[in-house]
């Protein structure tokens, strides 16, 4: 098996750490600090920084390294709104083209999600949530829409991990996923769009409430 170039490995590590919040927004990073942390030379780090800058995950500071981007509440709401607006287009196509095998995988995903909730395994639940939506993306049979949705999904990743603090929310997510699944199973486009819309609005509301709660707690501790 061909090994991936070091610059790609460094890029993927940094991108994942930023998207999951391991490196929080507002963090100042430099080529030397990251190279030391990952035990690599500065060259692959520099190339990774260039790609992350293009994706607007980090911003270059003249002669002072880089800063990890932070999003306002409005930015976060806009990000999730854009993601679900695209998903509505996708689910219209998925209703027509989703296969029996994909529906079976989707049903199994929901059962695994229920099991993860019972075990309080919320990290696994996040992975299954990503997988559930990915099935819909692929079922659209549109490579362009698939790429757009995967990118938007990645950008929401660290906020979705933050939702792991709320067990009741995940029960609601599973309920909404099941409604989407049942609509796709019945090839009912209107119900599928309606179920996705309800899911999208509830996630956005919960996310903004959680952000306010976290900021309030951080303020009181300070």
Secondary structure, 3 states (H helix, E strand, C coil): CCCCCHHHHHHHHHHHHHHCCCCCCCCEECHHHHHHHHCCCHHHHHHHHHHHHHCCCEEEECCCEEEECCCCHHHHHHHHHHHHHHHHHHHHHHHHHCCHHHHHHHHHHHHHHHHHHHCCCHHHHHHHHHHHHHHHHHHCCCHHHHHHHHHHHHHCHHHHHHHHHCHHHHHHHHHHHHHHHHHHHCCCHHHHHHHHHHHHHHHHHHHHHHHHHHHHHHHHHC
